[in-house]
Every structure is written in structure tokens, then in C-alpha cells.
Amino acid sequence: MIPYSVLDLAPVAEGSDVPRAFANMVSLAQHAESLGYTRYWLAEHHNMPGIASAATAVLIGHVAGATRTIRVGSGGIMLPNHAPLQVAEQFGTLASLYPGRIDLGLGRAPGTDQATARALRRYHDSAEAFPEDVAELLRYFEPAVAGQPVRAVPGAGVDVPVWLLGSSLFSARLAAMLGLPFAFASHFAPDAMTQALQLYRRDFRPSARLSAPHAMLAVNVVAAETDAEARRLFTTQQQAFVNLRRGRLGLVPPPIDDIEAFWTPIEKVGVEHALACAVIGDAARVRDGLHAFIERHRPDELMLTANIHDHAARLRSFETAAQAFA
């Protein structure tokens, strides 16, 4: 079976707060480590009350310090929000503190709304410089040479695996050209998944970092004792997507019994389309669904995510999913 990992946002649930979200984050990472998950990644988002992972590198260090073997990384760092040198220094520091355990996934979206993006990207109006920024960042991880005017300290010569993330063909092309591993955001934007994988594998150029293409897909997984309970737990994620599209940002909502009464027919179509890569049900349905997804799309790795309001239910869901890979 292929490696399987966790994507987290340090969610802040209704009735909870940020400190509790961080405690739950560590609890989930430790649980995932005990269950055999390969990676625990956190995603950078800003100005979203229900997501506490804005200071992504800080949280990666916190999680790495609270675990022993699982790889910890970003899924991802939104590079247009940062100077490449600063990212190299941050992840060079993390990889020096936790050798062999830190991943750096890079995205080119702002991870927020336009007003916040402007507040973050004080010297950039767009992500058009993303390829150049990635190349600059990769250079900072190379061993420093005599006379080099700018170097990452720590960072130069430090082994930090770099992934490119994307939900379109752009990053698939760039990852293939640079010879980097590629992760596709199929958990919320599945439209270009098949084409992106084909393009990436077809055009991949071996590099000093990677000799053959290596692709990861993300999928929503919610497991419970019964199919009905799993579907009910999944209404948290469905509500969150509807609220985002309505411009009503808030904390992670509790599940509801009747999702049909919550959304409009048009909203339902849009959310079900966005969340099409989802496996929802009891242990047997999750096992069969994950195996079918892997058989159909042939990823090299799978990244699982679950936006579940109750932390105990979330832990059980990831545990059930891990059993499907056993």
C-alpha cells in the first residue's frame, strides 16, 4: 500500500478557541504518528477565524517537537506571501532542529481574500514571479560557495525536500520542469486532477532532487461507526464551503441533521463538485473507497484531510482510515 498522510488546518471549532485548536493539532499529529501516517502537513491560510495555521512554520516546529518520527511540513507555504530567503532560513532552521523530518510544500495562491493578500504581499501584486521565486529558494538550499553575496543561515546545504502544490496545470508543469515532487489539491479542486497528473508524469525531467516523478493526491475522508453518522459529520465541511462562498467566515460549525435545508440547489451542486474527491462512510465503505480511488488514479502517495467538528470523532476517523491501509 502507498504512503498515507494528514493535511491539517488547525481548525477552530465553534465552542472552542485557538489554544484548544493547537492542543488538538498536537494530539492529532501524535495519533497519526502512532497509526503509521507518513507526513503531517499544515496549510497556510490568513484572516479566517476557523483556521489557526497562519504562522505555518511556527506550528511545524511545535508539532515536530511534540512528535518523534512522523515527517512534518507545509501543505503549503504560499510563496508569494514571503521572501524566498526568509522561507529558506525558516525551513533550514526547522530541518537543522529536526533532521530528516521536515517537508516544504510550496503554493502560489495567497491563501486568503484579496484585501488580506494586499496586506501580506507588500511588494508583490501577483504570483507571476512564482517560478523565479521557487528557483531562488532552491538555490538557497544548495551548499554555499566562496564569494556568494547572500546565503541562508541556516539553510545552505541543509536537506529540505521541496514539493510543489497546485490545483491547476501550472504547478504540474513547473514541478515537471524542475524535477520536484508534486501534490495536487484534489480535495477541493478536482477538475484538472487527471490532466495534471498526466502532464506531470509525461514531462518530468530528472533532477538532483528527484530521479522519477512522484505525485500525491489529496482526498476528504470521514469515517464513523455508520454511513449515516459519517455523512452527518461531513456536513461540517459542506457547511464550511457554503459559508465561504457566501462570504460568511466563521468558526468550524457543528454537524447538522438536514444539510438539504441549509444550502440552495445551486450551492449543493457547487459544493458536491468541489468535494467530489471524498470517501464518506463506515470502515468498510472507507476501505473500499480509498482502494478504489488509488486503483483509479494511481498516486504515489495519498494525503487525507477531514474537517470534523468534534476532536474525538476526528481522531477516530483518521484511525479508521489508517486501518484501511493496513
QUITA-V269616 format. One record per residue. N is the residue number from 1. RES is the residue in three letters. SS is DSSP state (a for helix, b for strand, c for the rest). Layout:
n-><N/N>
res-><RES/RES>
ss-><SS/SS>
This chain:
n-><1/2/3/4/5/6/7/8/9/10/11/12/13/14/15/16/17/18/19/20/21/22/23/24/25/26/27/28/29/30/31/32/33/34/35/36/37/38/39/40/41/42/43/44/45/46/47/48/49/50/51/52/53/54/55/56/57/58/59/60/61/62/63/64/65/66/67/68/69/70/71/72/73/74/75/76/77/78/79/80/81/82/83/84/85/86/87/88/89/90/91/92/93/94/95/96/97/98/99/100/101/102/103/104/105/106/107/108/109/110/111/112/113/114/115/116/117/118/119/120/121/122/123/124/125/126/127/128/129/130/131/132/133/134/135/136/137/138/139/140/141/142/143/144/145/146/147/148/149/150/151/152/153/154/155/156/157/158/159/160/161/162/163/164/165/166/167/168/169/170/171/172/173/174/175/176/177/178/179/180/181/182/183/184/185/186/187/188/189/190/191/192/193/194/195/196/197/198/199/200/201/202/203/204/205/206/207/208/209/210/211/212/213/214/215/216/217/218/219/220/221/222/223/224/225/226/227/228/229/230/231/232/233/234/235/236/237/238/239/240/241/242/243/244/245/246/247/248/249/250/251/252/253/254/255/256/257/258/259/260/261/262/263/264/265/266/267/268/269/270/271/272/273/274/275/276/277/278/279/280/281/282/283/284/285/286/287/288/289/290/291/292/293/294/295/296/297/298/299/300/301/302/303/304/305/306/307/308/309/310/311/312/313/314/315/316/317/318/319/320/321/322/323/324/325/326>
res-><MET/ILE/PRO/TYR/SER/VAL/LEU/ASP/LEU/ALA/PRO/VAL/ALA/GLU/GLY/SER/ASP/VAL/PRO/ARG/ALA/PHE/ALA/ASN/MET/VAL/SER/LEU/ALA/GLN/HIS/ALA/GLU/SER/LEU/GLY/TYR/THR/ARG/TYR/TRP/LEU/ALA/GLU/HIS/HIS/ASN/MET/PRO/GLY/ILE/ALA/SER/ALA/ALA/THR/ALA/VAL/LEU/ILE/GLY/HIS/VAL/ALA/GLY/ALA/THR/ARG/THR/ILE/ARG/VAL/GLY/SER/GLY/GLY/ILE/MET/LEU/PRO/ASN/HIS/ALA/PRO/LEU/GLN/VAL/ALA/GLU/GLN/PHE/GLY/THR/LEU/ALA/SER/LEU/TYR/PRO/GLY/ARG/ILE/ASP/LEU/GLY/LEU/GLY/ARG/ALA/PRO/GLY/THR/ASP/GLN/ALA/THR/ALA/ARG/ALA/LEU/ARG/ARG/TYR/HIS/ASP/SER/ALA/GLU/ALA/PHE/PRO/GLU/ASP/VAL/ALA/GLU/LEU/LEU/ARG/TYR/PHE/GLU/PRO/ALA/VAL/ALA/GLY/GLN/PRO/VAL/ARG/ALA/VAL/PRO/GLY/ALA/GLY/VAL/ASP/VAL/PRO/VAL/TRP/LEU/LEU/GLY/SER/SER/LEU/PHE/SER/ALA/ARG/LEU/ALA/ALA/MET/LEU/GLY/LEU/PRO/PHE/ALA/PHE/ALA/SER/HIS/PHE/ALA/PRO/ASP/ALA/MET/THR/GLN/ALA/LEU/GLN/LEU/TYR/ARG/ARG/ASP/PHE/ARG/PRO/SER/ALA/ARG/LEU/SER/ALA/PRO/HIS/ALA/MET/LEU/ALA/VAL/ASN/VAL/VAL/ALA/ALA/GLU/THR/ASP/ALA/GLU/ALA/ARG/ARG/LEU/PHE/THR/THR/GLN/GLN/GLN/ALA/PHE/VAL/ASN/LEU/ARG/ARG/GLY/ARG/LEU/GLY/LEU/VAL/PRO/PRO/PRO/ILE/ASP/ASP/ILE/GLU/ALA/PHE/TRP/THR/PRO/ILE/GLU/LYS/VAL/GLY/VAL/GLU/HIS/ALA/LEU/ALA/CYS/ALA/VAL/ILE/GLY/ASP/ALA/ALA/ARG/VAL/ARG/ASP/GLY/LEU/HIS/ALA/PHE/ILE/GLU/ARG/HIS/ARG/PRO/ASP/GLU/LEU/MET/LEU/THR/ALA/ASN/ILE/HIS/ASP/HIS/ALA/ALA/ARG/LEU/ARG/SER/PHE/GLU/THR/ALA/ALA/GLN/ALA/PHE/ALA>
ss-><c/c/b/b/b/b/b/b/c/c/b/c/b/c/c/c/c/a/a/a/a/a/a/a/a/a/a/a/a/a/a/a/a/a/a/c/c/c/b/b/b/b/c/c/c/c/c/c/c/c/b/c/c/c/c/a/a/a/a/a/a/a/a/a/a/a/c/c/c/c/b/b/b/b/b/b/b/b/a/a/a/c/c/a/a/a/a/a/a/a/a/a/a/a/a/a/a/c/c/c/c/b/b/b/b/b/b/c/c/c/c/c/c/a/a/a/a/a/a/a/c/c/c/c/c/c/c/c/c/a/a/a/a/a/a/a/a/a/a/a/c/c/c/c/c/c/c/c/c/c/c/c/c/c/c/c/c/c/c/c/b/b/b/b/b/b/c/c/a/a/a/a/a/a/a/a/a/a/c/c/b/b/b/b/c/c/c/c/c/c/c/c/a/a/a/a/a/a/a/a/a/a/a/c/c/c/c/c/c/c/c/c/c/c/b/b/b/b/b/b/b/b/b/c/c/c/a/a/a/a/a/a/a/a/a/a/a/a/a/a/a/a/a/a/a/a/c/c/c/c/c/b/c/c/c/c/c/c/a/a/a/c/c/c/a/a/a/a/a/a/a/a/a/a/c/c/c/b/b/b/b/c/a/a/a/a/a/a/a/a/a/a/a/a/a/a/a/c/c/c/b/b/b/b/b/c/c/c/c/c/a/a/a/a/a/a/a/a/a/a/a/a/a/a/a/c>
